[in-house]
Structures are given as C-alpha cells and as structure tokens.
Amino acid sequence: MSEKKIKSYLLALPIFIGLFTIHYFTIREETLILIAAYSVAFVGYLISVKYADFSGKEILILGIGVRVMLFFSLPNLSDDFYRFIWDGRLIDLGINPFSHTPEFYIKGNVAFSSLSLNLYEKLNSPSYFTIYPPFSQFLFWLSASLSPNSIAGSVLVLRLTLLLFEIGVLILIVKLLKQTGLTISNTMIYAFNPLVILEITGNLHFEGVMLFFLLGFIFLFQKNQTKLSALAISLGIATKLIPLMFLPFALRKMKLNRSLVFYVIAGLGIIFLFIPFINLEFINGAAGSLDLFFRKFEFNSGLFFLFREIGYYNRGFDMIAQIGPWMSISALLLILTYCLLVIKKTTYLPT
C-alpha cells in the first residue's frame, strides 16, 4: 500500500472513531460528549472529502464499513424506531396502523402478545396517529414479520434494509456524477457524511429509502424514461412525503403530452400504494396524522419560534394551531411560484 493511500485511510479514521463513540458510548443527554465526538467525526469528514485519495470501490467499501460498524446496538439518539416496530406488528396482526392510536389498544385492553406494555411505554407519541406512509409501513411490517418477538431483531432487519437502499443511493450518485461529467470522488460527500450515517443507519430514519427513489427519479427522468421516473417518485412519496415538493418542478421540464403521462402514472402509483390502507378509519387516522404533522411538529423551528413569539406578544398564547397550517400553505405557494416563474425549461433538473 502506498504512502498516499495510508495517509488517506488515516484522514478518514476520525469519522469511524467519532461515530463509534457516539453510537456505543454516548446518550443524547450528554451534550458536551456528543458535540465533541461529532466534531471529531465531522472534521475528519471535511478533511477526507478535500484531501483523501480513494477509488470509487474504496469509497463504497468504507461507506458500507462505517455503517456496518453501527449495526450492533439499539439507536441511542432517537426512539422513533419503537413506533416503527409497533406499526409493523399491527400490520403483521392484520390491523391497519392508521386506524387508531397506540393508546387505544392499551387503554382498551386489546390483548395481543406482540403489542406489549413494555413496547408501548417506549413510544414517544402513544396518543398520536402514525405519520408514516405506506412503503415505510411495508418495511416496518417486514421487520416485524421476520422478528415478531424481538425488538433487537427488528432493528437489525431495519438496518439491513436501510443499508441495501443506501448502497443503491451510492450507486445512483456514481451514475449521476458520470451523467454530469463530475468526478466520482464526490461520492464521498454523501458516503462519509456523519449526519447521514447517524440519522439513517444509527437512528433508523427512512430518508435513506426516500433518497434512493428520489435519485432514481432524477436519473430516469434525465434518460427520458418518463414512466419509470414517475413510478420512482411515487415510491419516494410513499416512503416520506417530502418528494411531493418536487412534483411541480417536473412540469417545467416536459411537453404537455409527456407531463400528462408522468403525472397520471405518478398519481396512480401513489393511489395504488395507499389502497391497502384506505377505509373510513384510515381517512380519520390520516387526517389526524397530517394535523399532527403541521400543528405539533415544529419543523423550520427558527421561523416558527419567531411567529410564536409574535403570537405570544399580540395574543398572549401559543398560536401553533393557527401558524402550522398557514406555514404549510405558504410553503406550497412559494414552491409553485418558484416552479412557474423561476425554473426554466433549460434548467438542469439535478440543479
């Protein structure tokens, strides 16, 4: 091994050390240790991206290796995964996870051995309806069906699933870099990113699956594969709702006939994926989920806190119930305005 190659591996080592420390020896209340270990990982990341010399194969091996390193414990920075397992176990019992809150089953003394009080007590939102779309629910069910009585087993299944999708993400990034004439080493920007690794592999968040379908949409769209790109974005939306934001962008990139085919297939794909869950209880539960999403989850907190303080000053109480929906409507109008007035047909879609 050359001296240059050894130096590159040493530059990447702090990423492994920082993430290992966080995942196995730090709890989220230990703020100073968390910041210190994360800083070590992130400085190593920045230096590696700028100075390390790795081939595409080496980037893939190291990217997979650092993720596999986090496989052997429960997530310590997020407890969302308990809800994933709860929803998966409901589906495995033949119960629609959108129908009722977890509280309904426990307070109603509904007897299912897999819906244990031990699992229920670990949920961070037992009185809220689930907010996770159908393809995510399918993956939750997969983890529950393959490991019906073990939380650790379900976590391992979820991690393996997310790893497979992240390998797909890395492959798609390489293809997109080739498509755009950029150097393959840019794959390190995603493969070595400590935030990406902690949130997806460490905390079991499903942005990794969503990104696979979103990048697949972009890659296929650039190759003029309209139908497949529409299916890809519908699967992305059925994993996390965020790709809904990108649907209007495609309108400016296509002629009328092509856009009609694209939106019809994307729409039918979304409907098909939601059909297994649709009933009167789903409508009630989904409405509750969206209400929770826009009124109680404080995304873009800087803006929200500003408006909340204005509300306290003018009205004397927390106005999130009114502010949340208005912020979502404002976001929709801004996205549509940007798509129609700023994006041009000549604008490169990845840009």
C-alpha positions as CSV (number, residue, x, y, z in Angstrom):
1,M,0.0,0.0,0.0
2,S,1.4,3.4,-1.0
3,E,2.2,6.2,1.5
4,K,-0.5,8.3,-0.1
5,K,-3.1,5.6,0.4
6,I,-2.1,5.1,4.0
7,K,-2.5,8.8,4.6
8,S,-5.9,8.8,3.0
9,Y,-7.1,6.0,5.4
10,L,-5.7,7.9,8.4
11,L,-7.6,11.0,7.3
12,A,-10.8,9.0,7.3
13,L,-10.1,7.3,10.7
14,P,-11.7,10.2,12.8
15,I,-15.0,9.5,11.1
16,F,-15.0,6.0,12.5
17,I,-13.8,7.0,15.9
18,G,-16.3,9.8,16.3
19,L,-19.3,7.8,15.2
20,F,-18.2,4.7,17.2
21,T,-18.0,6.9,20.3
22,I,-21.4,8.5,19.7
23,H,-23.3,5.3,18.9
24,Y,-21.9,3.0,21.6
25,F,-20.8,5.3,24.4
26,T,-23.0,8.4,24.3
27,I,-26.6,9.1,25.3
28,R,-28.4,12.1,23.8
29,E,-28.4,13.9,27.2
30,E,-24.6,14.0,27.3
31,T,-24.4,17.2,25.2
32,L,-20.7,18.0,25.5
33,I,-19.5,14.5,24.7
34,L,-21.9,14.3,21.8
35,I,-20.7,17.7,20.4
36,A,-17.0,16.7,20.9
37,A,-17.3,13.3,19.2
38,Y,-19.4,14.6,16.4
39,S,-16.9,17.4,15.8
40,V,-14.1,14.8,15.5
41,A,-16.2,12.8,13.0
42,F,-17.1,15.9,11.0
43,V,-13.6,17.4,10.9
44,G,-12.4,14.0,9.7
45,Y,-15.2,14.0,7.1
46,L,-14.3,17.5,5.7
47,I,-10.6,16.7,5.5
48,S,-11.3,13.4,3.8
49,V,-13.5,14.9,1.2
50,K,-10.9,17.5,0.4
51,Y,-7.6,15.6,0.7
52,A,-8.2,11.8,0.7
53,D,-7.5,9.8,-2.4
54,F,-9.9,6.9,-2.8
55,S,-11.1,5.0,-5.8
56,G,-14.9,4.5,-6.3
57,K,-14.6,0.9,-5.0
58,E,-12.8,2.1,-1.9
59,I,-15.4,4.8,-1.2
60,L,-18.1,2.2,-1.4
61,I,-16.3,-0.3,0.9
62,L,-15.5,2.4,3.5
63,G,-19.0,3.9,3.3
64,I,-20.6,0.4,3.9
65,G,-18.0,-0.4,6.5
66,V,-18.7,2.6,8.7
67,R,-22.4,1.9,8.5
68,V,-22.0,-1.8,9.4
69,M,-19.9,-0.6,12.4
70,L,-23.2,0.8,13.9
71,F,-25.2,-2.4,13.5
72,F,-24.7,-3.9,16.9
73,S,-26.8,-1.8,19.3
74,L,-30.2,-0.1,19.6
75,P,-30.4,3.6,18.5
76,N,-29.3,5.9,21.3
77,L,-30.2,9.3,19.8
78,S,-33.8,8.7,18.7
79,D,-36.6,6.5,20.0
80,D,-38.7,6.7,16.8
81,F,-37.9,3.1,15.9
82,Y,-40.2,1.8,18.6
83,R,-43.1,3.3,16.7
84,F,-41.8,1.6,13.5
85,I,-41.9,-1.7,15.3
86,W,-45.3,-1.0,16.8
87,D,-46.8,-0.2,13.4
88,G,-45.1,-3.2,11.8
89,R,-46.5,-5.5,14.5
90,L,-50.0,-4.1,13.9
91,I,-49.8,-4.9,10.2
92,D,-48.5,-8.3,11.0
93,L,-51.7,-8.8,13.1
94,G,-53.8,-7.7,10.1
95,I,-54.6,-4.3,11.7
96,N,-54.4,-1.0,9.8
97,P,-51.8,1.1,11.7
98,F,-53.7,4.3,10.7
99,S,-56.9,3.2,12.3
100,H,-56.2,4.0,16.0
101,T,-53.5,5.5,18.2
102,P,-51.4,3.1,20.3
103,E,-53.2,4.4,23.4
104,F,-56.5,2.9,22.0
105,Y,-55.1,-0.6,22.2
106,I,-53.6,-0.3,25.7
107,K,-56.4,1.6,27.4
108,G,-59.0,-0.7,25.6
109,N,-57.1,-3.8,27.0
110,V,-56.9,-5.2,23.5
111,A,-55.0,-8.5,24.0
112,F,-52.2,-9.1,21.5
113,S,-48.9,-10.5,22.9
114,S,-46.8,-8.6,20.4
115,L,-48.3,-5.3,21.4
116,S,-46.7,-5.4,24.8
117,L,-46.9,-2.8,27.6
118,N,-43.1,-2.8,27.5
119,L,-43.0,-1.7,23.9
120,Y,-45.9,0.8,24.4
121,E,-44.1,2.5,27.3
122,K,-41.1,3.2,25.0
123,L,-43.2,5.1,22.4
124,N,-42.7,8.8,22.3
125,S,-46.1,9.6,20.9
126,P,-48.6,7.0,22.1
127,S,-51.6,9.3,21.8
128,Y,-50.8,10.3,18.2
129,F,-51.8,8.6,14.9
130,T,-48.9,7.3,12.9
131,I,-47.4,9.6,10.3
132,Y,-45.5,7.1,8.2
133,P,-46.6,6.5,4.6
134,P,-47.3,3.0,3.0
135,F,-43.9,2.0,1.7
136,S,-42.3,2.8,5.1
137,Q,-45.1,0.8,6.7
138,F,-44.3,-2.1,4.4
139,L,-40.7,-2.1,5.6
140,F,-41.9,-1.9,9.3
141,W,-44.1,-4.9,8.6
142,L,-41.1,-6.8,7.1
143,S,-39.0,-6.2,10.2
144,A,-41.9,-7.3,12.5
145,S,-42.7,-10.4,10.5
146,L,-39.1,-11.5,10.3
147,S,-38.6,-10.8,14.0
148,P,-42.0,-10.9,15.7
149,N,-40.9,-11.1,19.3
150,S,-37.6,-9.3,19.4
151,I,-37.0,-5.5,19.3
152,A,-33.3,-6.1,18.6
153,G,-34.1,-8.5,15.8
154,S,-36.5,-6.0,14.2
155,V,-33.8,-3.2,14.5
156,L,-31.3,-5.5,12.7
157,V,-33.8,-6.1,9.9
158,L,-34.4,-2.4,9.5
159,R,-30.7,-1.6,9.5
160,L,-30.0,-4.3,6.8
161,T,-32.9,-2.9,4.7
162,L,-31.6,0.7,5.1
163,L,-28.1,-0.4,4.2
164,L,-29.3,-2.0,1.0
165,F,-31.1,1.2,0.0
166,E,-28.1,3.3,0.9
167,I,-25.9,1.1,-1.3
168,G,-28.4,1.9,-4.0
169,V,-28.1,5.6,-3.3
170,L,-24.3,5.4,-3.6
171,I,-24.6,3.6,-6.9
172,L,-27.1,6.2,-8.2
173,I,-24.8,9.0,-7.1
174,V,-22.0,7.5,-9.1
175,K,-24.2,7.2,-12.1
176,L,-25.4,10.8,-11.8
177,L,-21.9,12.0,-11.4
178,K,-20.9,10.2,-14.6
179,Q,-24.0,11.6,-16.2
180,T,-23.0,15.1,-15.3
181,G,-19.3,14.7,-16.0
182,L,-18.2,15.2,-12.4
183,T,-15.5,13.2,-10.6
184,I,-16.5,10.0,-8.8
185,S,-14.7,11.1,-5.7
186,N,-17.6,13.5,-5.0
187,T,-19.5,10.3,-3.8
188,M,-17.6,10.9,-0.5
189,I,-19.7,13.9,0.2
190,Y,-22.6,11.5,0.9
191,A,-20.8,8.2,1.7
192,F,-18.7,9.7,4.6
193,N,-21.2,12.3,5.9
194,P,-21.6,11.7,9.7
195,L,-25.0,13.3,9.9
196,V,-26.3,11.0,7.1
197,I,-24.7,7.9,8.7
198,L,-26.0,8.7,12.2
199,E,-29.6,9.6,11.1
200,I,-30.1,6.7,8.7
201,T,-28.0,3.7,10.0
202,G,-27.8,4.9,13.6
203,N,-31.2,6.3,14.2
204,L,-33.1,4.2,11.6
205,H,-34.7,7.2,9.8
206,F,-36.1,6.4,6.3
207,E,-34.7,9.4,4.4
208,G,-32.2,6.8,3.0
209,V,-35.0,4.9,1.3
210,M,-36.7,8.1,0.1
211,L,-33.3,9.4,-1.3
212,F,-32.9,6.2,-3.3
213,F,-36.3,6.7,-5.0
214,L,-35.7,10.5,-5.4
215,L,-32.3,10.0,-7.1
216,G,-33.8,7.2,-9.2
217,F,-36.5,9.6,-10.3
218,I,-33.8,12.2,-11.3
219,F,-31.6,9.6,-13.1
220,L,-34.5,8.1,-15.0
221,F,-36.0,11.5,-15.8
222,Q,-32.7,12.6,-17.3
223,K,-32.7,9.5,-19.5
224,N,-36.3,10.3,-20.7
225,Q,-37.8,7.2,-19.1
226,T,-41.0,9.0,-18.1
227,K,-43.0,6.1,-16.8
228,L,-40.2,4.6,-14.7
229,S,-39.3,8.0,-13.3
230,A,-43.0,8.6,-12.3
231,L,-43.0,5.3,-10.5
232,A,-39.8,6.1,-8.7
233,I,-41.1,9.4,-7.3
234,S,-44.4,7.8,-6.3
235,L,-42.4,5.3,-4.3
236,G,-40.4,8.1,-2.8
237,I,-43.6,9.9,-1.7
238,A,-45.0,6.7,-0.3
239,T,-41.8,6.5,1.8
240,K,-41.7,10.1,3.1
241,L,-44.0,12.9,2.0
242,I,-41.1,15.3,1.2
243,P,-40.7,14.4,-2.5
244,L,-44.2,15.9,-3.1
245,M,-42.3,19.2,-3.2
246,F,-40.5,18.1,-6.4
247,L,-43.6,17.1,-8.4
248,P,-44.2,20.7,-9.7
249,F,-40.6,21.0,-10.9
250,A,-41.1,18.3,-13.5
251,L,-43.9,20.4,-15.1
252,R,-41.5,22.9,-16.4
253,K,-39.2,20.2,-17.9
254,M,-41.7,18.4,-20.1
255,K,-44.0,19.0,-23.0
256,L,-47.7,18.6,-22.4
257,N,-48.1,15.0,-23.5
258,R,-45.1,13.8,-21.6
259,S,-46.1,15.7,-18.5
260,L,-49.7,14.2,-18.7
261,V,-48.2,10.7,-18.8
262,F,-45.8,11.5,-16.0
263,Y,-48.5,12.9,-13.6
264,V,-51.1,10.2,-14.4
265,I,-48.6,7.4,-13.6
266,A,-47.2,9.1,-10.5
267,G,-50.8,9.7,-9.3
268,L,-51.9,6.1,-10.0
269,G,-48.7,4.8,-8.3
270,I,-49.4,6.8,-5.1
271,I,-53.1,5.7,-5.1
272,F,-52.1,2.0,-5.6
273,L,-49.6,2.1,-2.8
274,F,-52.2,3.7,-0.4
275,I,-55.1,1.4,-1.4
276,P,-54.3,-1.4,1.2
277,F,-54.7,1.1,4.0
278,I,-57.8,3.0,2.7
279,N,-61.0,2.7,4.7
280,L,-63.1,5.1,6.8
281,E,-60.7,4.6,9.8
282,F,-57.8,5.4,7.5
283,I,-59.4,8.7,6.5
284,N,-59.8,9.7,10.1
285,G,-56.3,8.5,11.1
286,A,-54.6,10.1,8.1
287,A,-56.3,13.4,8.8
288,G,-55.0,13.1,12.4
289,S,-51.5,12.4,11.1
290,L,-51.5,15.4,8.9
291,D,-52.9,17.6,11.6
292,L,-50.1,16.3,13.9
293,F,-47.5,17.0,11.2
294,F,-48.5,20.6,10.6
295,R,-49.7,21.7,14.0
296,K,-47.4,20.0,16.5
297,F,-44.1,19.1,14.8
298,E,-42.0,22.2,14.8
299,F,-40.1,22.0,11.6
300,N,-38.2,25.1,10.4
301,S,-38.1,26.0,14.0
302,G,-36.4,29.3,13.5
303,L,-39.3,30.7,11.6
304,F,-41.9,29.0,13.8
305,F,-40.3,30.4,17.0
306,L,-40.3,33.9,15.6
307,F,-44.0,33.7,14.7
308,R,-44.8,32.0,18.0
309,E,-43.2,34.9,19.9
310,I,-45.2,37.4,17.8
311,G,-48.3,35.4,18.8
312,Y,-47.4,35.5,22.5
313,Y,-46.8,39.2,22.2
314,N,-50.0,40.0,20.4
315,R,-52.4,37.3,21.7
316,G,-50.8,36.0,24.8
317,F,-50.8,32.3,23.9
318,D,-49.1,29.7,21.7
319,M,-50.6,30.0,18.2
320,I,-49.1,26.9,16.7
321,A,-52.6,25.6,15.8
322,Q,-53.1,28.6,13.5
323,I,-49.5,29.1,12.4
324,G,-48.8,25.5,11.3
325,P,-51.4,25.3,8.5
326,W,-50.6,28.8,7.3
327,M,-46.9,28.0,7.1
328,S,-47.6,24.8,5.0
329,I,-49.9,26.8,2.7
330,S,-47.2,29.5,2.3
331,A,-44.6,26.8,1.5
332,L,-46.9,25.4,-1.2
333,L,-47.5,28.8,-2.8
334,L,-43.8,29.6,-2.7
335,I,-42.8,26.3,-4.3
336,L,-45.4,26.7,-7.1
337,T,-44.4,30.3,-7.7
338,Y,-40.7,29.3,-7.9
339,C,-41.5,26.4,-10.3
340,L,-43.7,28.6,-12.6
341,L,-41.7,31.8,-12.6
342,V,-38.1,30.9,-11.8
343,I,-37.4,27.4,-13.2
344,K,-36.9,27.4,-16.9
345,K,-37.2,24.5,-19.4
346,T,-33.4,24.8,-19.8
347,T,-32.7,24.4,-16.1
348,Y,-30.8,21.2,-15.4
349,L,-33.1,19.0,-13.2
350,P,-30.4,18.0,-10.6
351,T,-29.6,21.7,-10.1
